[in-house]
Amino acid sequence: MSTPGGFRVVADTDVCQGHQLCQGEAPDVFGFDADADVVVLRQTHPDASLRPDVTTAVKYCPAFALSIEEDQ
């Protein structure tokens, strides 16, 4: 279900290198699986109020493992 201005967070665990910077930027959205050494998504469709933090996490991911897709 899409909402106006909604977005979806995508994490490519094949690319993730386990830096955990995303978790520091948006801890409500990104978690970490220590056993697999990769990011886990706590929310795939976070509230719009979290978008600035998610955008920062995506921008500064050293492995470029994160992206934002706009809801259609």
N, C-alpha and C positions, 0 to 999 in steps of 0.2 A: 504494500500500500504506500503510495507516494503522497507527500505533503508539499504544499507550496514552498519552494526554496529548499526542499529536502535533498539530502545527498546520502551516498553510500560510501563507506570506507572499505578499501580493498588492501589486503596485505599478501604479498607474494612470499610465502615461507621458503620457497626454493632459493630466493635471492637474499633474504634476511641474513645478516651476519651477527645478530645478537648484541648490537651496541646498546640497546634499550633507551636511546634518546627519546623515542616516541613516548615511552612510558612516563618519562619525566615531564614532557610537554602536555600530555593529555591522559592522565592515569585512569580516568573514567572510561576511556575508549580502548586504550592499549594495555595489555598485560604481557606477561612473559612466561614461557614454558622453559624452565631451567633444564629439564631433562633433554628436551629437543634443541635448546639454545636458539629459540626463535620467538618472534612476536606472536601473541594471540589477541584476537579482537574480543573485547568485552561487549562491544556494541558495533553492529554493522550499519545501523541507521541512527546515529546519535542526534540529540536535539540540536537545533540550529544554534543555540547559545554556545555550543562547544566547537562550532566550526572554526573560529580563529585559532584555537589551540590545536585542532586537528590539522589545519592548514600549515601551521608552524612545524608540527611533527613531520608532515609529508615533505615539506621544503628542506628540512635539515637531516632527513634520513641519509646516512652516509652510503647505504647500499641501494638507494632508490627503490626500496621494496614496498613503499606505500603509495597509494593514490586515492583520489576522490573522484567518484562518478556522480554526476548529477542525476537525480530522479527524473524520469520522463513523465 
